[in-house]
Amino acid sequence: MTEPSTGQPDRWPVVVIVGAGFGGLSAAGALARGAVRVCLIDQRNFQTFQPLLYQVATAGLDPNDVCSSVRGMMFRQANLEFVMGRVDRVDTRSRQVVLDGGSTIEFDYLVIAAGAVSNDFGVEGVEGYALPLYTLDDALKIRTRILLNWERANRSPHLIGQGLLDVVIAGGGPTGVEVAGALAELYGLLRRRDYRNLDTSEVHLTLVEGGDDLLAPFHRASRRAALATLREKGVDVVLSDMITGYEPGRVQLRSGRVLAARTLVWAAGVKASPLAAACGAEQTRGGRIVVNDDLSVAGLPEVFAIGDVAAAVGASGELLPQVAQVAIQSGKHVAHQILRRSSGLPAEPFRYRDRGSMATIGRNQAVVELPFGLRISGRLAWLTWLVLHLLYLAGVRNRFHVLVNWSWSYLTYDRGARLIQDRDRDQLERRLTKHDL
């Protein structure tokens, strides 16, 4: 393959977008009416709504509820072709993207929107044994591990005292807080309905945060509300401490404390996709690509980087967070810059507009911070969180299914996705047996 075939005139410039996440899809959609040919590349043929992955991990939603077919989402865009494949490297000199297997795609403009991967920060044992939460596969592994542990405990109750059902969540950001709150509710359900004969009085869910408080980017009032809610739900919150090592059954903290937990959910942070290094661009800490104010890559004017992979800065020079809104806005901005360049117009700087932050902590509990200093918590914040996530979720079908699932769970206090899938069961069972979990 030398270039995409979309049936458009050859004179139109080719824009290759690597990554079909929030940023890549945003950029592709903004180019729909432009005189360009768009080639969107991703190693998966679906887009994952990452803000709801924690609900898949905690049996609140099914995988199909948070995923949408890229081809199904973009089929109306006549100037776009989707290619499923993994990018091995980028040859900026010849302007080619090299895919796995050796095929190449030529480009006039390249948009790197490859996202991020979990960052273990070099903590011993995390890479081999901890469970990150960034992809759909990650979420399913967490769900399968937790449910398998409960089934194992049902067969061998003496293992409960060895931490079989204990879970440690690393990281007190939005993902860690949401996982902790949802796990506490799932554990309450399992105790009441599925495993009523098990003595789980000594089972612990622990959230470990290296800072002095949870939800560091939020206002102090929101942080206090999140901490109080988690503790009310029975989550042990450990602040000002860090995980320094992990092996199956033992979580070592910097303070010297050891937690006997057989599951470690790693939500401590992310780093840029390894593809960030593939174009030879300068990178910052965390592997993010250094970009100019228009989001073009320094020294490579025909290459742009957006979303989690880019070291974009705000109006005050601060590094922008790796969140969906930054990716969406930067994707649209880059699309407009490409169209301007194609028309001979000068570049414009990227200006990020903060739409607010939010995190849910379980049933009727959330914290929401909106522009102009507006902050809400509790049930109203939770309803706001529900509505906004439904609006941003792709596809009418997915919105309907999620709304039905949420309504059912709210009315019945039940979670219908408590399934152990065969594809993960055998592997995890072998690991459980190997480490006597």
C-alpha positions in Angstrom: 0.0 0.0 0.0 1.5 3.3 -1.0 -1.5 5.6 -0.2 -5.1 5.4 0.6 -7.7 5.0 -2.1 -10.8 7.0 -1.5 -11.8 7.9 -5.0 -10.9 11.6 -4.5 -8.8 13.6 -6.9 -5.0 12.9 -6.7 -4.3 16.6 -6.3 -5.9 16.7 -2.9 -3.3 16.5 -0.1 -3.3 13.3 2.0 -3.8 13.6 5.7 -2.8 10.5 7.7 -4.1 10.3 11.3 -2.6 7.7 13.6 -5.0 6.8 16.4 -8.9 6.6 16.5 -9.4 7.9 20.0 -11.0 11.2 21.0 -8.3 13.3 19.2 -8.0 11.3 16.0 -11.8 11.1 15.5 -12.2 14.7 16.2 -9.5 15.7 13.7 -10.9 13.3 11.0 -14.5 14.6 11.5 -13.3 18.2 11.2 -11.7 17.4 7.8 -15.0 16.0 6.4 -15.7 19.0 4.2 -12.1 19.8 3.3 -10.4 19.3 0.0 -8.2 16.6 1.5 -8.0 12.8 1.5 -8.0 11.4 5.0 -6.5 8.1 6.1 -7.3 7.1 9.7 -5.1 4.3 11.1 -5.7 2.3 14.3 -4.6 -1.1 15.6 -8.2 -1.7 16.6 -11.4 -1.3 14.5 -13.3 0.3 17.4 -13.2 3.4 19.5 -13.3 3.0 23.3 -15.1 5.5 25.5 -12.4 5.5 28.2 -14.2 7.5 30.8 -16.5 4.5 31.4 -14.0 1.7 31.3 -14.0 1.6 35.1 -17.7 0.5 34.9 -16.7 -2.4 32.6 -14.0 -3.4 35.1 -16.5 -3.3 38.0 -19.4 -5.2 36.2 -21.5 -2.1 35.7 -21.5 -2.1 31.9 -20.9 -4.6 29.1 -17.9 -4.1 26.7 -20.2 -3.3 23.8 -21.7 -0.4 25.7 -18.5 1.6 25.7 -17.1 0.7 22.2 -18.2 1.8 18.8 -17.0 0.6 15.3 -14.8 3.2 13.7 -16.2 2.3 10.3 -19.7 2.5 11.5 -19.0 5.9 13.0 -17.3 7.4 10.0 -19.0 5.6 7.0 -20.7 8.8 5.9 -17.4 10.7 5.4 -16.7 10.3 1.7 -13.1 11.6 1.9 -12.0 9.1 4.6 -10.5 5.6 4.5 -10.0 3.6 7.7 -7.0 1.2 7.9 -6.7 -1.3 10.7 -3.0 -1.8 11.5 -0.2 -1.0 13.8 2.3 1.7 12.9 5.9 0.5 13.4 7.6 3.8 12.5 7.3 7.1 10.7 9.7 8.2 8.0 9.4 11.9 8.0 12.0 12.4 5.3 10.1 10.4 2.7 6.8 11.3 4.4 5.7 7.7 4.9 4.0 5.8 7.7 5.3 2.2 7.9 2.8 -0.4 9.2 3.4 -3.8 10.7 4.1 -6.2 7.8 6.0 -3.5 5.9 3.3 -1.8 4.0 3.5 2.0 3.7 1.2 5.0 3.5 2.4 8.3 2.1 1.2 11.5 3.5 1.3 15.3 3.0 0.3 15.9 6.6 0.6 13.6 9.5 -1.4 13.8 12.8 -0.1 11.7 15.6 -3.0 10.9 18.0 -1.7 7.6 19.4 -2.8 8.3 22.9 -1.0 7.0 26.0 -0.2 3.8 27.8 0.0 3.0 31.5 3.0 4.3 33.3 4.5 2.0 36.0 7.1 4.5 37.0 9.6 1.7 37.2 8.0 0.2 40.4 9.2 -3.3 40.8 6.6 -6.0 40.0 4.0 -3.6 38.5 4.6 -4.5 34.9 4.3 -8.2 35.5 1.6 -8.5 38.1 -0.5 -5.3 38.4 -3.6 -4.6 36.4 -3.7 -1.2 34.6 -6.9 0.4 33.4 -6.5 2.1 30.1 -7.9 -0.2 27.4 -10.9 -2.5 27.1 -8.8 -5.5 27.5 -7.5 -4.0 30.8 -11.0 -3.5 32.1 -12.0 -7.1 31.2 -8.9 -8.5 32.9 -9.8 -6.6 36.1 -13.4 -7.8 36.0 -12.4 -11.4 35.4 -9.7 -11.4 38.1 -12.1 -10.0 40.7 -14.9 -12.4 39.9 -12.5 -15.4 39.8 -11.1 -14.4 43.2 -14.6 -14.5 44.6 -15.3 -17.9 43.1 -12.0 -19.1 44.5 -12.9 -17.8 47.9 -16.2 -19.6 47.7 -14.3 -22.9 47.2 -11.5 -22.1 49.6 -12.7 -19.7 52.3 -9.4 -19.9 54.2 -7.7 -17.9 51.5 -9.8 -14.8 52.3 -7.6 -14.2 55.4 -4.6 -14.2 53.1 -5.9 -11.3 51.1 -7.5 -13.1 48.2 -10.4 -10.7 48.0 -8.4 -7.6 49.0 -7.8 -5.0 46.3 -5.3 -2.1 46.3 -5.9 0.8 43.9 -2.8 2.8 43.1 -3.5 6.5 42.4 -6.0 9.0 43.8 -6.8 10.8 40.6 -10.3 10.6 38.9 -9.7 7.0 37.6 -8.5 5.7 41.0 -11.4 7.4 42.9 -14.0 6.1 40.4 -12.6 2.6 40.5 -12.5 2.6 44.3 -16.1 3.8 44.6 -17.4 1.4 42.1 -15.6 -1.6 43.6 -17.0 -0.8 47.0 -20.5 -0.9 45.6 -19.7 -4.1 43.6 -18.3 -5.8 46.8 -21.4 -4.8 48.7 -23.6 -6.5 46.0 -21.5 -9.6 46.0 -21.7 -9.9 49.8 -25.5 -9.4 49.9 -26.5 -11.5 46.9 -24.0 -13.9 45.5 -21.8 -15.0 48.4 -24.0 -14.6 51.5 -22.3 -17.5 53.3 -18.8 -16.1 53.1 -17.3 -14.2 56.1 -15.8 -11.1 54.4 -15.6 -8.9 57.5 -11.8 -8.7 57.1 -11.8 -7.9 53.4 -10.3 -4.5 52.5 -10.4 -2.2 49.6 -7.5 0.3 49.8 -6.7 3.4 47.8 -3.1 4.6 47.9 -2.2 8.1 46.9 1.3 9.7 47.1 0.0 13.2 47.6 -1.7 14.8 50.6 -5.2 14.6 49.1 -7.3 12.9 46.4 -8.2 14.5 43.1 -5.2 16.9 43.2 -6.4 19.1 40.3 -9.8 19.8 42.0 -10.7 22.4 44.5 -10.1 21.6 48.2 -13.9 21.3 48.8 -14.2 18.6 46.1 -11.2 16.7 47.4 -12.7 16.7 50.9 -16.0 15.5 49.6 -14.4 12.6 47.6 -12.4 11.5 50.6 -15.3 11.5 52.9 -17.5 9.6 50.5 -15.0 6.9 49.9 -14.4 6.4 53.6 -18.2 6.2 54.1 -18.3 3.4 51.5 -15.7 1.5 53.5 -12.6 2.2 51.4 -9.3 2.5 53.3 -7.7 5.7 51.9 -3.9 5.9 52.4 -2.5 9.4 51.7 1.1 10.7 51.6 2.4 7.2 50.8 3.5 5.4 47.7 3.8 1.9 46.4 7.4 0.9 46.0 7.0 -2.8 45.0 4.6 -5.5 44.3 4.5 -9.3 44.2 1.5 -11.5 44.2 -0.1 -11.1 47.6 2.2 -8.3 48.9 2.0 -4.5 48.2 5.0 -2.7 49.7 4.6 0.9 50.6 7.3 3.6 51.1 6.4 3.9 54.7 7.3 0.2 55.3 3.7 -0.9 55.6 2.8 -4.1 53.7 -0.7 -4.7 52.4 -1.7 -8.4 51.8 -3.7 -7.9 48.6 -3.9 -10.3 45.7 -5.1 -7.6 43.2 -3.4 -4.3 42.5 -5.3 -2.0 40.1 -2.7 0.5 38.7 -4.3 3.9 38.1 -1.3 5.9 39.0 -0.7 7.7 35.7 0.0 7.3 32.0 2.8 8.1 29.6 2.8 8.9 25.9 2.4 6.0 23.4 5.8 4.6 22.3 4.9 5.8 18.9 5.8 9.3 20.1 9.4 8.3 19.6 8.8 6.9 16.1 9.1 10.2 14.3 12.3 11.3 15.9 10.8 14.4 17.5 11.9 16.0 20.8 10.1 14.6 23.8 9.4 15.8 27.3 9.2 13.9 30.5 6.6 11.2 30.1 7.4 10.8 26.4 5.1 13.5 25.2 6.1 15.2 21.9 7.2 18.8 22.0 4.9 20.9 19.8 4.7 24.5 18.6 1.8 26.7 19.6 -0.2 25.5 16.6 0.5 21.9 17.7 2.9 21.2 14.8 5.9 19.1 15.9 9.0 21.2 16.5 11.2 20.9 13.4 8.6 19.0 11.4 6.0 21.5 10.1 4.0 18.8 8.2 3.6 16.7 11.3 1.2 17.5 14.2 0.7 15.8 17.6 -2.5 16.0 19.6 -4.1 14.6 22.8 -2.2 12.5 25.3 0.8 12.2 23.1 1.4 15.9 22.8 3.1 18.3 25.3 0.6 21.1 24.5 0.6 24.0 26.9 -2.1 26.3 28.2 -2.3 30.1 28.3 -0.1 30.3 31.4 2.5 27.9 30.0 1.4 25.0 32.0 1.4 21.5 30.5 -2.2 20.6 29.6 -3.7 17.4 31.2 -4.1 14.2 29.3 -7.9 14.2 29.3 -10.5 13.8 26.6 -11.4 17.5 26.2 -7.8 18.4 25.4 -7.7 15.7 22.7 -11.1 16.7 21.2 -10.2 20.4 21.0 -6.7 19.9 19.8 -8.0 17.5 17.1 -10.4 20.1 15.7 -7.7 22.8 15.9 -5.2 20.7 13.9 -7.7 19.9 11.3 -8.4 23.6 10.8 -4.6 24.4 10.6 -4.2 21.8 7.9 -7.0 23.3 5.9 -5.5 26.8 6.4 -2.1 25.7 5.2 -3.6 24.0 2.2 -5.2 27.4 1.3 -2.0 29.3 1.9 -3.1 30.9 5.2 -0.9 31.3 8.2 -1.1 29.0 11.3 -3.0 30.0 14.4 -2.1 29.1 18.0 -4.1 26.5 19.9 -6.2 27.9 22.8 -7.6 25.3 25.2 -10.9 26.1 26.8 -11.4 24.4 30.1 -14.9 22.9 30.2 -14.5 21.7 33.8 -13.7 18.5 35.6 -15.7 15.8 37.2 -15.4 12.4 38.9 -18.1 10.1 40.2 -17.7 8.2 43.4 -20.6 5.8 43.2 -24.4 6.0 43.5 -25.7 9.5 44.0 -22.2 10.8 44.6 -19.9 12.8 42.4 -17.9 16.0 42.3 -18.2 18.4 39.3 -16.3 21.6 38.7 -17.5 23.9 35.9 -16.0 27.1 34.5 -16.4 30.4 36.5 -15.8 28.6 39.8 -19.1 26.7 39.9 -18.7 23.6 42.0 -21.3 21.0 42.9 -21.2 17.6 44.7 -23.6 14.9 45.8 -26.7 13.8 43.8 -26.9 16.9 41.6 -23.3 16.4 40.6 -23.9 12.7 39.9 -26.9 13.5 37.7 -24.7 16.1 35.8 -22.0 13.5 35.4 -24.6 11.0 34.0 -26.0 13.4 31.5 -22.7 14.7 30.1 -21.3 11.2 29.7 -24.3 10.1 27.8 -24.0 13.1 25.5 -20.4 12.4 24.7 -20.8 8.7 24.3 -20.8 7.8 20.6 -23.9 6.3 19.0 -27.6 6.2 19.8 -27.5 2.5 20.4 -24.7 2.8 23.0 -26.4 5.7 24.8 -29.7 3.7 25.0 -27.9 0.6 26.3 -26.0 2.5 28.9 -29.1 4.4 30.0 -31.0 1.1 30.4 -28.1 -0.5 32.3 -27.8 2.5 34.6 -31.5 2.7 35.2 -31.7 -1.0 36.0 -28.7 -0.8 38.4 -30.2 2.2 40.1 -33.6 0.7 40.6 -32.6 -2.8 41.5 -29.2 -2.3 43.1 -28.0 -5.0 40.8 -25.1 -5.3 38.2 -25.9 -7.5 35.3 -22.4 -7.8 33.8 -20.9 -10.2 36.4 -19.6 -12.6 33.7 -16.3 -14.5 33.7 -15.3 -14.8 30.1 -13.6 -18.0 28.9 -10.9 -16.2 27.0 -9.4 -14.8 30.2 -10.4 -17.5 32.6 -7.8 -20.2 31.8 -4.9 -17.8 31.9 -5.9 -16.2 35.1 -6.8 -19.5 36.7 -3.2 -20.7 36.0 -1.8 -17.6 37.6 -4.0 -18.0 40.6 -3.0 -21.6 41.1 0.7 -20.8 40.5 0.8 -18.2 43.2 -1.6 -20.1 45.5 -4.2 -17.3 45.3 
